[in-house]
Amino acid sequence: MPSPGPDLAAGRPRRAWLLALVGLVAVVFVLDIALGPVRIPLRAVVSILGGEVADSPAWAFIVRQIRLPKALTALTVGSGLAVSGLQMQTLFRNPLVGPSALGLTAGAGLGVAVVMLASGNAVGGWAIRALGVGGSWGLVLAATAGAALVMALVLALSARVRDNVVLLIVGLMIASITGAVVSLWQYFSAPEQIQEYLLWTFGSVGGVGGSHLAVLATVVGGGLLVAFASAKPLNALLLGENYARSMGLAVGRSRTLIIGSTSLLAGAITAFCGPIGFVGIAVPHLTRGLLRTTDHRLLLPGTCLVGAALTLGCDCLAQLPGSQTPLPLSVVTSLLGAPVVLWVVLRRPNVRSLFS
């Protein structure tokens, strides 16, 4: 397997791609703010974002207080999920795993189930009606606690299990167990409680704002900083753990950092926004196809930008039906992400060759 280093020989075209992706994110970001049940001209949206006095106070309120936080959340969610997926695919050398591979999403779902299904209809119903899906601190803290519990278990096991494949199987089993517990809980719950929990599982970026958005952005930003600091270890792991050790890499410490970063990203995003599927699996493949590199010094920023653009674009598509209630974001990301994964598998049956 070739080293990722020579990929930098074509650095200029790839940096041009990165600049183009920055422009694409900016365009889709503004478009996402412009779309919605209330029609606001694009020129007015740009003026409001630029700090100018709006023609309509109602337009200014909608843009600044509702749509801008939603777009910022989508940008944060897309970047975080995409980078966590890239790290998981590199660590496990499996291009079909995503942020949920270690059971973090299932752990967050279990925490939310404890609030919605065990504490009664009033708590869950109030949270969704008053603050939106994922808007209640009770739901956020419960989901974070569930994801953190699974993260602690996985980190403890990673210190004892040296084989990444075995660790991946352990993560999948943890996800299966927590999923079974939630399903059993749903079976004995009232229909109203089940409906509220299902609303959370659809995923949404519309219920995050104010202090919630600040906390989400801080946690995701920290996870991204750890991920960017792990670029060289990720490149070394592409060559195999034995070769990485021969290069002087502390594989155990690097693996702990990568798992910790992924846990922060996936756990926080799932807690605040619910499970959003296929972004973490599909975006790394799209980025490798665009940049034609395996060097994580370019892949990490590229994956951030592609993930942000894709999630913002999916949020735009969710607004297109024109109704007062947009489509669930997770449905749109799955409809777009699943064909990408199928294309990867059908185009290159030996999916491990994607890392060469």
N, C-alpha and C positions, 0 to 999 in steps of 0.2 A: 504494500500500500504506500503510495507516495506521501511525502510530507506536505502539510498544508502551506509551508513557507513559500514555495515557488509561485503560488497563486498571486502573490503581491506584485509579480512582474507586470501584470496587466492592471495595476492599481488605478491609473488615471480613468479608464473607462468605467471602472466600478465605482469610483468616487463620483463620477458624473451621474451614475445611476442613483447614488445616495442623495445627491442634490435634487435630482428629479423627483425622488420619493418625498423629500421634504416639501417640494412644491405641491405634489399630489395631496399630501396630508393637509396642507393649508387650504387647498381648494375644497376638499371634501368636508373639512371642518366647518367652513363657512356655509356650505350647502346644507349640511346637517342642521345648522342653526336656522336656516331660512325655511326649511320644510316643517310642516306641522298643520294641525287643524285650522289654526288662524293664519291666513295668507299674509305674509309680510314681504314686500319687495326686497330683492337682493341688495339693491343700492342702499335701502334703509338699514338693512342688517349690517352692512359694512360701515355705514356712518355711525351706528350705535356702538359697534365694537371699537371704532376709532375714538370714542368719547364725545362725539358731537351730539348736540341737542336733537332729539328725535322729533319727527312730525307729530307723532302720537305718543303720549305718555304710556298708553297701554302696550304699544309695540316695545317700548324701552323696557317695561317691566317683564314682558314675556321673554325677550331676548336675554336680558341680564340675570333674571331670577330663575328662569325655568330652562330655557334651551341652552344657554351657555354652560351651566353646571352639567347638564345631560351630555353635551358634546365633550366636555373635559373628562367626564367619567368614562365615556366610550373610548376616548384616546388613551386614558390610563389603563383601562381594562384590556384593550387590544394589545398594547405594548407588553403588559405584564404577562398575559397568558401566552403570547407568542414566544417570549424569551424563556419562560418556564418550560414550554414544550421543546424548544431547541436544546435546552440543557438536559432534559430527560432523554431525548433521542440520542444525544452524544454520549451521555453517561452509560446508558444501557445498550448503546450501539443497536438500537431498534427504531427504525423510522416510523413505526406505527403506534408508538406510545405517546401519551400527552400528559398534561399536568395532573390528571386524575389517576394516573397509573399507580401512585403510592397510596391511594385511598383517601387523599386529603378532601376531595370534593364530597365523598361519601361521609367522611367524618363531620364536615360542616353541615351536611344534610341531616345527620343524626342530631346535631345540636339544635337545629331549627325545629326538628320533629318534637324534641323534648318540650320546646316552648309552645308550639302550635297544637300538638296532639295531646300533651299531658296536662297543660295548664288551663285548658278549656277554651271555648269558642271566643270568649270576650277578649282575651289578650291578643290572639292572632287576628281577629276581625278588626279590632281597634287599630292595630299596627298597620294593616294594609289600607284601611279606609282613610286613616288620618295622615299617614306618612308615606304611603306607597310601599311596594314590595322591597324588603330589605331596609326600610327607612327607620324601623324601631331599633333603639339601642339594645333592647332585650333580644331581638332576633340577631343583631350583629354580634353581641357578646356571646350568645349561645353558639352561633356558627363558628366564631373564632375559637371558642373553647373546644368544640368538637374537632376542628382541624388541628389545633395545637396538640390535643391529646394523641391524635394519630401521628402527627409529626414527631412527638417525643418518643412514641413507640417505634417508629421507623428509624429514627436516629439511634436509639438504643440497640436495635437489631443490626443496624449497619456497622456498628462497632464489633459485632460478633460474627456477622455473615460477610465473608470476603468476596463471594461470588455475586456479581451484579445481577445475573439471571435469577439466582435464587432470591435475591432481595426484591426483584420485580415480581416474582411469583408471590412472595409474602405480601407485598403491597396489594396485589390483585385479590388475594384471599381476605385481607383486611377490609377491602372495599365490598367484597361479597358478603362478609359477615354483617357489617354495618347496614348494608342495603337490605339484608334479610330481616334485621331487627326493625328497621323503618317500615318495611312491608307488613310485618306482623303487627306493628303498632297501628298502621292504617286499617288493617282488617278489623280491629276491635274498636275503631274510632267512629265518631258520628260523621255522617256525610258532610255536614257543614265544615267540620275541621279538616277533612280530607281535601275538600275543594280549596280551602285557603292554603294548605301545604302545596297543592299542585300549582297554584298561582306563583308561589315562590320558586318552584322548580323550573318554570318557564324562563327565568332570567330576565332582568331588566336593568337599564341604566338610568331610568327616569326617576327613581326614588332616592337618589343620592345627591345631597347638596349641603352647603354650609359646613358645619363641623364634621359631618360624615365624610364629605369630599376631602377635606383637609387631612383627616386621619388616613383615608384610603390612599391619597397621593403620597403622604409621608411614608407609609409602610411599603407601598409599591416602589417608590423611589429608592428606599433602602435596599430592597431586594434586587433592583436593577443595578445599583452600585456594586453589590457583591457579585452579581453575574458578570459585569464588565471587568471586574478585577480578576475573574476566573477565566479570562479569555485564553491565556497561555496554557493553564492546566487543561482546559477543554481541548485545545489543539494537541497537547501531548497525549490525552486519552484516546484521541482518534487513532493513534498508532498502536494501541493496546496497553494494558496495564503493565506488563512486564517491561516493554520498551520505555514506558513513562518512568518506571522506577529506575531503569538504567540511566535515564537522563537526570536523575536526582529529584524527581517529583515525589512529594509526600502524598501518595495516592489516597490513603485513608483520610488525611486532613482535607484534601481537595474534594473528595467525595462528600464529606460532611458539609463543607461550605456550599457545594452545589445543591445538595438536598435541602439544606437550610434556606437557601435563596428561593428555591422552587416552592418550599412550604410557605414562606412569607407571601410570595406572589399569589399562588393559587388559593391559599387559605383566606387571605384578606379579600381578594376579589369575590370569591364564592360567598363569603360572609356578607358583604355589602350588596352584591348584585345577583346572587343566586348562581346556579351552575350555567355556564355559557359554553356550549360544546363546539368542538372541531377547530376553534381558532388556534389552540396550542398544537394540534396535529398538522393542520394544513399549511399554516403560514411558513414554518421553516422550509417546507418543500418549495413553496412559491419563491421564497427568498434565494434558496440555492439555485433555482432555475434562472432567476433574474441576474444574480451576480456571478454565477458559475464559479463558485469558490467554496472551499471547506474551511477557510481561515476564519476563526471566530472573531478576530479583530475587525473584520468587515461584516460577518454574518450577524453579530449581535446588534449593531446599530441598524443594519438593514432589516432585520427581523422586527425590531421595535417599530420602524416606520411602516413596514408592510402590515404588521398587526394593527397599528393604529388606523391606517387607511382602510383596511378591510372592515374593521369593526364600525368605523364611522359610516362606511358605505352601506353596511348591513342595516345600520340604524336609519339611514336615508330610505332604504328599500322598505323598511318596516312602516314608514310614514306614507308610502305611495297609495295605498288603498283609499286614502282621503277620509276615512271615518274618524270619529272622535277618539277611538281607542286604537293605538298602533298595534301591529303584530308583535308577538313575543320575540325578543331579540334572538334567543337561543334557537328558535325555529328557523329564522332566516340564516343564521350562521351554519346550522346543520345542513340546510338545503344547498348552500354554496360550498361548504367544506367537505361534505361526503363525496361529491364528484371529484374533488381534487385528490383525495386519498385513493379513490378507485383508479383515477388516471395514473397515479404513481405506481400502484401495484400492477396494473395492466401494461404500462409502458416498460417497466423494468421488473419482471418477475423476481429477480434476485435483488430484493430491496436493500440488502446490505451493501450492494455496489454503489448506493447513493453516497456513501461515506468515503469512497475512493477517489 
